[in-house]
Amino acid sequence: MVVRDLVKRALVAIPEKKKAIRTPKDVVDIMMKYLRYEAKENFYILILDTKNQVINISKISEGSINTSIVHPANVFKEVLKYETSNSIVLAHNHPSGDPTPSIDDVNITEQIIKAGKLLNIEIIDHIIIGDGIYTSFKKEEIIKNNNIDMHMALQRYERS
């Protein structure tokens, strides 16, 4: 465990600021090292500027082996610390290794999108990291035009 923690700290210490986010894979390349081997669900946000460059990566919550409590107020409290923030990407892990979104994942994403609209902050994507695999809400078309497509979310959930 000590070696794992040292390796994790070394990987996390790699500076990710100013990396541009263009695709879900860009997010995964950054977040896989934070989340892949976690034994509990951890919820992060990547705060982006107007050029979609990472301003900061913030851990919002740490939960249990199958859930993480996230409140939109905590998300935007962190985002509003950065004057140049324009959009965010949500990211969390599923310790089970299966990145299939749960209904709770979809619901919290929808709540955060609604809160973001009030603050004029776009939610670009929500990435769920599994064991070397991931799900992108944008790629799966669960997030479209800064809205949740509940029909697509339910289709994705039923396929699992």
PyMOL commands that place a pseudoatom at each C-alpha (Angstrom):
pseudoatom trace, name=CA, resn=MET, resi=1, chain=A, elem=C, hetatm=0, pos=[0.000, 0.000, 0.000]
pseudoatom trace, name=CA, resn=VAL, resi=2, chain=A, elem=C, hetatm=0, pos=[2.856, 2.370, 0.772]
pseudoatom trace, name=CA, resn=VAL, resi=3, chain=A, elem=C, hetatm=0, pos=[4.378, 1.795, -2.674]
pseudoatom trace, name=CA, resn=ARG, resi=4, chain=A, elem=C, hetatm=0, pos=[0.978, 2.295, -4.314]
pseudoatom trace, name=CA, resn=ASP, resi=5, chain=A, elem=C, hetatm=0, pos=[0.517, 5.603, -2.479]
pseudoatom trace, name=CA, resn=LEU, resi=6, chain=A, elem=C, hetatm=0, pos=[4.006, 6.787, -3.453]
pseudoatom trace, name=CA, resn=VAL, resi=7, chain=A, elem=C, hetatm=0, pos=[3.424, 5.906, -7.102]
pseudoatom trace, name=CA, resn=LYS, resi=8, chain=A, elem=C, hetatm=0, pos=[0.039, 7.626, -7.018]
pseudoatom trace, name=CA, resn=ARG, resi=9, chain=A, elem=C, hetatm=0, pos=[1.543, 10.789, -5.521]
pseudoatom trace, name=CA, resn=ALA, resi=10, chain=A, elem=C, hetatm=0, pos=[4.287, 10.816, -8.124]
pseudoatom trace, name=CA, resn=LEU, resi=11, chain=A, elem=C, hetatm=0, pos=[1.784, 10.466, -10.954]
pseudoatom trace, name=CA, resn=VAL, resi=12, chain=A, elem=C, hetatm=0, pos=[-0.549, 13.105, -9.534]
pseudoatom trace, name=CA, resn=ALA, resi=13, chain=A, elem=C, hetatm=0, pos=[2.368, 15.516, -9.121]
pseudoatom trace, name=CA, resn=ILE, resi=14, chain=A, elem=C, hetatm=0, pos=[2.776, 15.675, -12.911]
pseudoatom trace, name=CA, resn=PRO, resi=15, chain=A, elem=C, hetatm=0, pos=[1.515, 19.116, -13.923]
pseudoatom trace, name=CA, resn=GLU, resi=16, chain=A, elem=C, hetatm=0, pos=[-1.669, 18.943, -15.991]
pseudoatom trace, name=CA, resn=LYS, resi=17, chain=A, elem=C, hetatm=0, pos=[-2.438, 22.642, -16.074]
pseudoatom trace, name=CA, resn=LYS, resi=18, chain=A, elem=C, hetatm=0, pos=[-2.734, 24.277, -19.459]
pseudoatom trace, name=CA, resn=LYS, resi=19, chain=A, elem=C, hetatm=0, pos=[-3.401, 20.978, -21.231]
pseudoatom trace, name=CA, resn=ALA, resi=20, chain=A, elem=C, hetatm=0, pos=[-6.205, 21.510, -23.694]
pseudoatom trace, name=CA, resn=ILE, resi=21, chain=A, elem=C, hetatm=0, pos=[-9.236, 19.228, -23.534]
pseudoatom trace, name=CA, resn=ARG, resi=22, chain=A, elem=C, hetatm=0, pos=[-10.462, 18.422, -27.037]
pseudoatom trace, name=CA, resn=THR, resi=23, chain=A, elem=C, hetatm=0, pos=[-11.778, 14.859, -26.677]
pseudoatom trace, name=CA, resn=PRO, resi=24, chain=A, elem=C, hetatm=0, pos=[-12.939, 12.498, -23.923]
pseudoatom trace, name=CA, resn=LYS, resi=25, chain=A, elem=C, hetatm=0, pos=[-9.605, 10.660, -24.322]
pseudoatom trace, name=CA, resn=ASP, resi=26, chain=A, elem=C, hetatm=0, pos=[-7.773, 13.859, -23.298]
pseudoatom trace, name=CA, resn=VAL, resi=27, chain=A, elem=C, hetatm=0, pos=[-9.653, 13.763, -19.989]
pseudoatom trace, name=CA, resn=VAL, resi=28, chain=A, elem=C, hetatm=0, pos=[-9.050, 10.045, -19.560]
pseudoatom trace, name=CA, resn=ASP, resi=29, chain=A, elem=C, hetatm=0, pos=[-5.315, 10.501, -20.164]
pseudoatom trace, name=CA, resn=ILE, resi=30, chain=A, elem=C, hetatm=0, pos=[-5.255, 12.926, -17.242]
pseudoatom trace, name=CA, resn=MET, resi=31, chain=A, elem=C, hetatm=0, pos=[-7.732, 11.289, -14.874]
pseudoatom trace, name=CA, resn=MET, resi=32, chain=A, elem=C, hetatm=0, pos=[-6.969, 7.576, -15.277]
pseudoatom trace, name=CA, resn=LYS, resi=33, chain=A, elem=C, hetatm=0, pos=[-3.931, 7.912, -13.018]
pseudoatom trace, name=CA, resn=TYR, resi=34, chain=A, elem=C, hetatm=0, pos=[-6.015, 9.673, -10.357]
pseudoatom trace, name=CA, resn=LEU, resi=35, chain=A, elem=C, hetatm=0, pos=[-8.905, 7.242, -10.366]
pseudoatom trace, name=CA, resn=ARG, resi=36, chain=A, elem=C, hetatm=0, pos=[-8.196, 3.805, -11.838]
pseudoatom trace, name=CA, resn=TYR, resi=37, chain=A, elem=C, hetatm=0, pos=[-6.991, 2.043, -8.698]
pseudoatom trace, name=CA, resn=GLU, resi=38, chain=A, elem=C, hetatm=0, pos=[-9.052, 3.861, -6.074]
pseudoatom trace, name=CA, resn=ALA, resi=39, chain=A, elem=C, hetatm=0, pos=[-10.978, 1.576, -3.712]
pseudoatom trace, name=CA, resn=LYS, resi=40, chain=A, elem=C, hetatm=0, pos=[-13.663, 4.225, -3.141]
pseudoatom trace, name=CA, resn=GLU, resi=41, chain=A, elem=C, hetatm=0, pos=[-15.588, 6.448, -5.525]
pseudoatom trace, name=CA, resn=ASN, resi=42, chain=A, elem=C, hetatm=0, pos=[-13.901, 9.812, -5.943]
pseudoatom trace, name=CA, resn=PHE, resi=43, chain=A, elem=C, hetatm=0, pos=[-15.491, 12.709, -7.789]
pseudoatom trace, name=CA, resn=TYR, resi=44, chain=A, elem=C, hetatm=0, pos=[-13.309, 15.347, -9.481]
pseudoatom trace, name=CA, resn=ILE, resi=45, chain=A, elem=C, hetatm=0, pos=[-13.846, 18.312, -11.727]
pseudoatom trace, name=CA, resn=LEU, resi=46, chain=A, elem=C, hetatm=0, pos=[-11.501, 19.676, -14.342]
pseudoatom trace, name=CA, resn=ILE, resi=47, chain=A, elem=C, hetatm=0, pos=[-11.921, 23.433, -14.470]
pseudoatom trace, name=CA, resn=LEU, resi=48, chain=A, elem=C, hetatm=0, pos=[-11.325, 24.830, -17.942]
pseudoatom trace, name=CA, resn=ASP, resi=49, chain=A, elem=C, hetatm=0, pos=[-10.717, 28.287, -19.393]
pseudoatom trace, name=CA, resn=THR, resi=50, chain=A, elem=C, hetatm=0, pos=[-12.162, 29.727, -22.613]
pseudoatom trace, name=CA, resn=LYS, resi=51, chain=A, elem=C, hetatm=0, pos=[-9.624, 27.732, -24.674]
pseudoatom trace, name=CA, resn=ASN, resi=52, chain=A, elem=C, hetatm=0, pos=[-10.577, 24.502, -22.876]
pseudoatom trace, name=CA, resn=GLN, resi=53, chain=A, elem=C, hetatm=0, pos=[-7.220, 24.440, -21.122]
pseudoatom trace, name=CA, resn=VAL, resi=54, chain=A, elem=C, hetatm=0, pos=[-7.122, 22.937, -17.643]
pseudoatom trace, name=CA, resn=ILE, resi=55, chain=A, elem=C, hetatm=0, pos=[-6.939, 25.634, -14.971]
pseudoatom trace, name=CA, resn=ASN, resi=56, chain=A, elem=C, hetatm=0, pos=[-7.271, 23.229, -12.056]
pseudoatom trace, name=CA, resn=ILE, resi=57, chain=A, elem=C, hetatm=0, pos=[-8.240, 19.689, -11.107]
pseudoatom trace, name=CA, resn=SER, resi=58, chain=A, elem=C, hetatm=0, pos=[-10.283, 19.603, -7.908]
pseudoatom trace, name=CA, resn=LYS, resi=59, chain=A, elem=C, hetatm=0, pos=[-11.457, 16.667, -5.831]
pseudoatom trace, name=CA, resn=ILE, resi=60, chain=A, elem=C, hetatm=0, pos=[-15.048, 17.349, -4.814]
pseudoatom trace, name=CA, resn=SER, resi=61, chain=A, elem=C, hetatm=0, pos=[-15.845, 14.236, -2.792]
pseudoatom trace, name=CA, resn=GLU, resi=62, chain=A, elem=C, hetatm=0, pos=[-14.734, 10.806, -1.686]
pseudoatom trace, name=CA, resn=GLY, resi=63, chain=A, elem=C, hetatm=0, pos=[-17.424, 8.244, -1.117]
pseudoatom trace, name=CA, resn=SER, resi=64, chain=A, elem=C, hetatm=0, pos=[-17.765, 4.557, -0.471]
pseudoatom trace, name=CA, resn=ILE, resi=65, chain=A, elem=C, hetatm=0, pos=[-17.090, 1.585, -2.730]
pseudoatom trace, name=CA, resn=ASN, resi=66, chain=A, elem=C, hetatm=0, pos=[-20.226, 2.258, -4.777]
pseudoatom trace, name=CA, resn=THR, resi=67, chain=A, elem=C, hetatm=0, pos=[-21.349, 5.825, -4.208]
pseudoatom trace, name=CA, resn=SER, resi=68, chain=A, elem=C, hetatm=0, pos=[-20.085, 9.343, -3.829]
pseudoatom trace, name=CA, resn=ILE, resi=69, chain=A, elem=C, hetatm=0, pos=[-22.241, 12.177, -2.537]
pseudoatom trace, name=CA, resn=VAL, resi=70, chain=A, elem=C, hetatm=0, pos=[-21.886, 15.240, -4.724]
pseudoatom trace, name=CA, resn=HIS, resi=71, chain=A, elem=C, hetatm=0, pos=[-23.765, 18.499, -4.319]
pseudoatom trace, name=CA, resn=PRO, resi=72, chain=A, elem=C, hetatm=0, pos=[-23.806, 21.083, -7.126]
pseudoatom trace, name=CA, resn=ALA, resi=73, chain=A, elem=C, hetatm=0, pos=[-23.065, 23.846, -4.604]
pseudoatom trace, name=CA, resn=ASN, resi=74, chain=A, elem=C, hetatm=0, pos=[-19.737, 22.202, -3.744]
pseudoatom trace, name=CA, resn=VAL, resi=75, chain=A, elem=C, hetatm=0, pos=[-18.874, 21.866, -7.429]
pseudoatom trace, name=CA, resn=PHE, resi=76, chain=A, elem=C, hetatm=0, pos=[-19.511, 25.520, -8.227]
pseudoatom trace, name=CA, resn=LYS, resi=77, chain=A, elem=C, hetatm=0, pos=[-17.991, 26.792, -5.000]
pseudoatom trace, name=CA, resn=GLU, resi=78, chain=A, elem=C, hetatm=0, pos=[-14.733, 25.370, -6.351]
pseudoatom trace, name=CA, resn=VAL, resi=79, chain=A, elem=C, hetatm=0, pos=[-15.280, 26.571, -9.937]
pseudoatom trace, name=CA, resn=LEU, resi=80, chain=A, elem=C, hetatm=0, pos=[-15.997, 30.158, -8.880]
pseudoatom trace, name=CA, resn=LYS, resi=81, chain=A, elem=C, hetatm=0, pos=[-12.567, 30.440, -7.262]
pseudoatom trace, name=CA, resn=TYR, resi=82, chain=A, elem=C, hetatm=0, pos=[-11.163, 30.833, -10.785]
pseudoatom trace, name=CA, resn=GLU, resi=83, chain=A, elem=C, hetatm=0, pos=[-12.138, 34.011, -12.627]
pseudoatom trace, name=CA, resn=THR, resi=84, chain=A, elem=C, hetatm=0, pos=[-11.221, 32.582, -16.020]
pseudoatom trace, name=CA, resn=SER, resi=85, chain=A, elem=C, hetatm=0, pos=[-13.329, 29.434, -15.610]
pseudoatom trace, name=CA, resn=ASN, resi=86, chain=A, elem=C, hetatm=0, pos=[-15.679, 28.931, -18.523]
pseudoatom trace, name=CA, resn=SER, resi=87, chain=A, elem=C, hetatm=0, pos=[-16.551, 25.245, -18.425]
pseudoatom trace, name=CA, resn=ILE, resi=88, chain=A, elem=C, hetatm=0, pos=[-15.905, 22.047, -16.516]
pseudoatom trace, name=CA, resn=VAL, resi=89, chain=A, elem=C, hetatm=0, pos=[-15.607, 18.334, -17.024]
pseudoatom trace, name=CA, resn=LEU, resi=90, chain=A, elem=C, hetatm=0, pos=[-16.915, 15.969, -14.363]
pseudoatom trace, name=CA, resn=ALA, resi=91, chain=A, elem=C, hetatm=0, pos=[-14.961, 12.795, -13.660]
pseudoatom trace, name=CA, resn=HIS, resi=92, chain=A, elem=C, hetatm=0, pos=[-15.327, 9.982, -11.190]
pseudoatom trace, name=CA, resn=ASN, resi=93, chain=A, elem=C, hetatm=0, pos=[-14.450, 6.325, -10.864]
pseudoatom trace, name=CA, resn=HIS, resi=94, chain=A, elem=C, hetatm=0, pos=[-16.336, 3.102, -10.362]
pseudoatom trace, name=CA, resn=PRO, resi=95, chain=A, elem=C, hetatm=0, pos=[-14.155, 0.859, -8.152]
pseudoatom trace, name=CA, resn=SER, resi=96, chain=A, elem=C, hetatm=0, pos=[-15.993, -2.153, -9.572]
pseudoatom trace, name=CA, resn=GLY, resi=97, chain=A, elem=C, hetatm=0, pos=[-14.131, -1.511, -12.826]
pseudoatom trace, name=CA, resn=ASP, resi=98, chain=A, elem=C, hetatm=0, pos=[-17.378, -1.175, -14.810]
pseudoatom trace, name=CA, resn=PRO, resi=99, chain=A, elem=C, hetatm=0, pos=[-17.826, 2.420, -16.033]
pseudoatom trace, name=CA, resn=THR, resi=100, chain=A, elem=C, hetatm=0, pos=[-21.520, 2.051, -16.902]
pseudoatom trace, name=CA, resn=PRO, resi=101, chain=A, elem=C, hetatm=0, pos=[-23.373, 5.144, -15.634]
pseudoatom trace, name=CA, resn=SER, resi=102, chain=A, elem=C, hetatm=0, pos=[-25.885, 4.599, -12.860]
pseudoatom trace, name=CA, resn=ILE, resi=103, chain=A, elem=C, hetatm=0, pos=[-29.164, 6.469, -12.686]
pseudoatom trace, name=CA, resn=ASP, resi=104, chain=A, elem=C, hetatm=0, pos=[-27.645, 8.456, -9.788]
pseudoatom trace, name=CA, resn=ASP, resi=105, chain=A, elem=C, hetatm=0, pos=[-24.705, 9.406, -12.050]
pseudoatom trace, name=CA, resn=VAL, resi=106, chain=A, elem=C, hetatm=0, pos=[-27.127, 10.706, -14.666]
pseudoatom trace, name=CA, resn=ASN, resi=107, chain=A, elem=C, hetatm=0, pos=[-29.262, 12.559, -12.101]
pseudoatom trace, name=CA, resn=ILE, resi=108, chain=A, elem=C, hetatm=0, pos=[-26.332, 14.376, -10.454]
pseudoatom trace, name=CA, resn=THR, resi=109, chain=A, elem=C, hetatm=0, pos=[-24.987, 15.303, -13.889]
pseudoatom trace, name=CA, resn=GLU, resi=110, chain=A, elem=C, hetatm=0, pos=[-28.356, 16.784, -14.779]
pseudoatom trace, name=CA, resn=GLN, resi=111, chain=A, elem=C, hetatm=0, pos=[-28.440, 18.782, -11.515]
pseudoatom trace, name=CA, resn=ILE, resi=112, chain=A, elem=C, hetatm=0, pos=[-24.931, 20.126, -12.127]
pseudoatom trace, name=CA, resn=ILE, resi=113, chain=A, elem=C, hetatm=0, pos=[-25.801, 21.075, -15.714]
pseudoatom trace, name=CA, resn=LYS, resi=114, chain=A, elem=C, hetatm=0, pos=[-28.880, 22.982, -14.519]
pseudoatom trace, name=CA, resn=ALA, resi=115, chain=A, elem=C, hetatm=0, pos=[-26.864, 24.825, -11.856]
pseudoatom trace, name=CA, resn=GLY, resi=116, chain=A, elem=C, hetatm=0, pos=[-24.130, 25.561, -14.396]
pseudoatom trace, name=CA, resn=LYS, resi=117, chain=A, elem=C, hetatm=0, pos=[-26.629, 27.190, -16.743]
pseudoatom trace, name=CA, resn=LEU, resi=118, chain=A, elem=C, hetatm=0, pos=[-27.548, 29.671, -14.009]
pseudoatom trace, name=CA, resn=LEU, resi=119, chain=A, elem=C, hetatm=0, pos=[-23.861, 30.586, -13.696]
pseudoatom trace, name=CA, resn=ASN, resi=120, chain=A, elem=C, hetatm=0, pos=[-23.139, 30.450, -17.442]
pseudoatom trace, name=CA, resn=ILE, resi=121, chain=A, elem=C, hetatm=0, pos=[-20.679, 27.578, -16.955]
pseudoatom trace, name=CA, resn=GLU, resi=122, chain=A, elem=C, hetatm=0, pos=[-20.943, 24.723, -19.422]
pseudoatom trace, name=CA, resn=ILE, resi=123, chain=A, elem=C, hetatm=0, pos=[-20.553, 21.078, -18.462]
pseudoatom trace, name=CA, resn=ILE, resi=124, chain=A, elem=C, hetatm=0, pos=[-18.526, 19.655, -21.345]
pseudoatom trace, name=CA, resn=ASP, resi=125, chain=A, elem=C, hetatm=0, pos=[-18.596, 15.994, -20.332]
pseudoatom trace, name=CA, resn=HIS, resi=126, chain=A, elem=C, hetatm=0, pos=[-18.841, 13.511, -17.494]
pseudoatom trace, name=CA, resn=ILE, resi=127, chain=A, elem=C, hetatm=0, pos=[-16.245, 10.758, -17.625]
pseudoatom trace, name=CA, resn=ILE, resi=128, chain=A, elem=C, hetatm=0, pos=[-16.552, 7.583, -15.564]
pseudoatom trace, name=CA, resn=ILE, resi=129, chain=A, elem=C, hetatm=0, pos=[-13.289, 5.689, -15.144]
pseudoatom trace, name=CA, resn=GLY, resi=130, chain=A, elem=C, hetatm=0, pos=[-13.267, 1.931, -14.749]
pseudoatom trace, name=CA, resn=ASP, resi=131, chain=A, elem=C, hetatm=0, pos=[-10.446, -0.580, -14.819]
pseudoatom trace, name=CA, resn=GLY, resi=132, chain=A, elem=C, hetatm=0, pos=[-8.603, 0.661, -17.892]
pseudoatom trace, name=CA, resn=ILE, resi=133, chain=A, elem=C, hetatm=0, pos=[-11.876, 1.586, -19.621]
pseudoatom trace, name=CA, resn=TYR, resi=134, chain=A, elem=C, hetatm=0, pos=[-14.179, 4.571, -19.443]
pseudoatom trace, name=CA, resn=THR, resi=135, chain=A, elem=C, hetatm=0, pos=[-17.563, 5.988, -20.392]
pseudoatom trace, name=CA, resn=SER, resi=136, chain=A, elem=C, hetatm=0, pos=[-17.998, 9.494, -21.747]
pseudoatom trace, name=CA, resn=PHE, resi=137, chain=A, elem=C, hetatm=0, pos=[-21.462, 11.019, -21.411]
pseudoatom trace, name=CA, resn=LYS, resi=138, chain=A, elem=C, hetatm=0, pos=[-20.712, 13.178, -24.441]
pseudoatom trace, name=CA, resn=LYS, resi=139, chain=A, elem=C, hetatm=0, pos=[-19.489, 10.300, -26.591]
pseudoatom trace, name=CA, resn=GLU, resi=140, chain=A, elem=C, hetatm=0, pos=[-22.515, 8.209, -25.566]
pseudoatom trace, name=CA, resn=GLU, resi=141, chain=A, elem=C, hetatm=0, pos=[-24.729, 11.240, -26.363]
pseudoatom trace, name=CA, resn=ILE, resi=142, chain=A, elem=C, hetatm=0, pos=[-26.112, 11.372, -22.823]
pseudoatom trace, name=CA, resn=ILE, resi=143, chain=A, elem=C, hetatm=0, pos=[-24.899, 14.990, -22.758]
pseudoatom trace, name=CA, resn=LYS, resi=144, chain=A, elem=C, hetatm=0, pos=[-25.972, 16.918, -25.848]
pseudoatom trace, name=CA, resn=ASN, resi=145, chain=A, elem=C, hetatm=0, pos=[-25.794, 20.700, -26.168]
pseudoatom trace, name=CA, resn=ASN, resi=146, chain=A, elem=C, hetatm=0, pos=[-25.277, 21.099, -22.415]
pseudoatom trace, name=CA, resn=ASN, resi=147, chain=A, elem=C, hetatm=0, pos=[-28.417, 19.074, -21.636]
pseudoatom trace, name=CA, resn=ILE, resi=148, chain=A, elem=C, hetatm=0, pos=[-29.057, 15.526, -20.458]
pseudoatom trace, name=CA, resn=ASP, resi=149, chain=A, elem=C, hetatm=0, pos=[-30.742, 13.243, -22.975]
pseudoatom trace, name=CA, resn=MET, resi=150, chain=A, elem=C, hetatm=0, pos=[-32.561, 10.951, -20.550]
pseudoatom trace, name=CA, resn=HIS, resi=151, chain=A, elem=C, hetatm=0, pos=[-33.643, 8.622, -23.357]
pseudoatom trace, name=CA, resn=MET, resi=152, chain=A, elem=C, hetatm=0, pos=[-29.992, 7.952, -24.299]
pseudoatom trace, name=CA, resn=ALA, resi=153, chain=A, elem=C, hetatm=0, pos=[-29.053, 7.606, -20.629]
pseudoatom trace, name=CA, resn=LEU, resi=154, chain=A, elem=C, hetatm=0, pos=[-31.701, 4.960, -20.047]
pseudoatom trace, name=CA, resn=GLN, resi=155, chain=A, elem=C, hetatm=0, pos=[-30.717, 3.100, -23.230]
pseudoatom trace, name=CA, resn=ARG, resi=156, chain=A, elem=C, hetatm=0, pos=[-27.089, 3.009, -22.077]
pseudoatom trace, name=CA, resn=TYR, resi=157, chain=A, elem=C, hetatm=0, pos=[-28.128, 1.857, -18.603]
pseudoatom trace, name=CA, resn=GLU, resi=158, chain=A, elem=C, hetatm=0, pos=[-30.388, -0.916, -19.954]
pseudoatom trace, name=CA, resn=ARG, resi=159, chain=A, elem=C, hetatm=0, pos=[-27.611, -2.267, -22.223]
pseudoatom trace, name=CA, resn=SER, resi=160, chain=A, elem=C, hetatm=0, pos=[-25.415, -3.020, -19.220]
for i in range(1, 160): cmd.bond("trace and resi %d" % i, "trace and resi %d" % (i + 1))
show_as sticks, trace
zoom trace
